[in-house]
Amino acid sequence: MRGISKAGILLCFFFFSTGYLSAQVFWTETFGTGCNAGTLANGFVSANGTWTIDAPVANNDVDANRWYISATENGEGVGNCGAACGTNPTLHIGGLTDNGADYSKGAQTSTDAKAISPAIDCSNKCAIELSFEYIENGDGTDDNLIVWYFDGSTWTVLEDTPKTPFGACAPQGLWTNRTIALPVSANNNADVQIAFQWVNNNDGLGTNPSAAIYNIQLSSTDNIAPTITCPSNQTVNNGTNCGYQITDFTSLATATDNCGVPTLTQIPAPGTEIGSGMHTVELIAEDGSGNTTSCTFELTVYESTPPVITCPSDTVSCEPVVAYDAPIVVENCTGYTLTQNDATGYTSGDAFPIGVTNQSYEVIDASGNVASCNFNVEILELPSTAEILTAPAQFCDENSVTLEATAPTSGVGEWTVITGNATLTNQFANTTGANNLSFGINTFVWTVTSSSCGATSDTVSMEVFDNPSQANTQNDLTICGDTSVNIVATSPSVGVGSWTSVNGTASFLDDLAPNTVLYNLDPGWNEIVWTVSNGVCPSTSDTLRVYTNGRAEIYSPDTTVCLVNKGFQLQGSPIPNGVKGIWYGLTGGIEITDQKTSTPTVLSVSGGDNYIVYGHNHPVCGTTTDTIKVEGVQCDAYNPVLPTVITPNADGRNDLFVITDLNVLYPNAMVTIVNRWGNLVFESEGYEEPWDGTLMNNGEELPMGTYFYRILLNDSINTEITGPISIIR
């Protein structure tokens, strides 16, 4: 912004607003406070002035009624019943004694009296209404209340007020509101009066209350706002001063009203201290009824001292993002606008282009005084970002590698070796060979350097490993009773050795030590591997086999089976290679198949407890065993197969009267045998010793023939089994 004149910053516009009010009360008469019984209205001085009485002698009898101002007739408010002495005095008609609105109606009481208000100033008031609260009765127009109006020269009747109702208030009367519009002659009239006239005859007729008046008000219902015209926008040259006390501009405005001369008010008020610059001034016109209209104009105050602006120094930077302090402005007055006007599109905090960019600033104070400054921001070229394209790598017994980096667009690139003894084919080429790599870490740096803005770099490492030593460990081992064993391997000269278990369960005291302790072995053969490794080179390894003699173990728990069954399988620990396994029964009546496996099948057992043994035999470590108990029970009803013939000739076949599982299943069974004459030849409680064909099993042979047995099982249902048995010799 250049060449801006002071006149150029004036805004030429006006603003008008209008406010309207409802009826505004400007005069009220409530006659003060207190009872004040017996106070005559004539000469009564209220806050508004002096009340007077106009009572022509010719129209009033000796005992004529009088106007009083007291609370013997209390002002109760609209809607309330009349009441005796309170604290709200009223203007009321009474007899020779003040008893409230209670008038005399007999002989010598004719009355014609006006209670006249003080002068009322209605200047600047229009559309005026008279309102009051009253009670009135009397006798038609004979005993009656009339309201009068005085315009400063002539009295005229306003209204013969209607009688007020009694409602539920008889005989006191009901307080009622009355509103009467004043003639237009009251508008803007400084000398208005109101009068209340009471007349009554002396015919003795009439009803109280007479008349009482309270809370007399005059209000303006004028809602026509005044008009106002503001002066044109104003300009003040304040010289070198910053402060200005605003003058009174109301004399420059034009204001009219339908009712008198409106009052003018200025905001800010005259004498208010304001600074330089543009200010809005409001002028308000208010008429006597409170209606307002306003307008505004612009007041521009300017001073002649320009501001001083100081820009930052020229800036030179390698980094494109530049932040600088705002120019320093010194202004003798308050209020100014600082603007960047170089149109480059760049400002503090932006990324500037390479080269020189001019930055220009301008300051304008509130009076339009202008000052400017400028400076340069120069951005130097940064070196390209160094970027190595070759990824880090590991090699086995390799001595050369190709290195590649992004070719720089700004600055000069160079390779350097910071670890290892490698040599470079061309250190300044972005792609070069690196030879004679060392075992271990070889580190290379690609650096891009500029003349003024430093350097950038990137690093890559190549690791070269030597082939590991050959792994070698001892011969196979056999452990019979120990839980751990010392193992040995050769210590590698290149690489790192470590022990592992092929089975995955063995543990090592130190798996990296060539001489260590091996424990937590599985029973049988364990394959243990010693491996020597070095980085990415192929590893070497050797395997050690260790045998540990585990105990034979029956995994199946002790159990109970039915004597009649389809066979059941037992589960034992696995039988390692080189070990023999066997299952066998310790008691008779046990039949087993697949006895030399770890999972045999038991086809039958005897009643009661049966004991089965599982054993492992190693040629070096010997034999270990485990035992299981299998209880045979009668699951169905006991129905043994009983022999019908025995041949007790000591040949080992059918020599005894065998009752299968009787003594096991029913140890309290009672067995008796008699001959064909019923003579007892054998008796036994329990059947541990079967009958051998002799008398009472005492060796005395019984003759051949048929005998009869009786077996009482002594079970819960007293089972009895009987039948014949023959002896043949």
Summary of the structure (lengths in Angstrom):
residues: 729
radius of gyration: 68.4
end to end distance: 151.0
largest distance: 186.5
contacts: 2297
relative contact order: 0.07
helix: 3%
strand: 46%
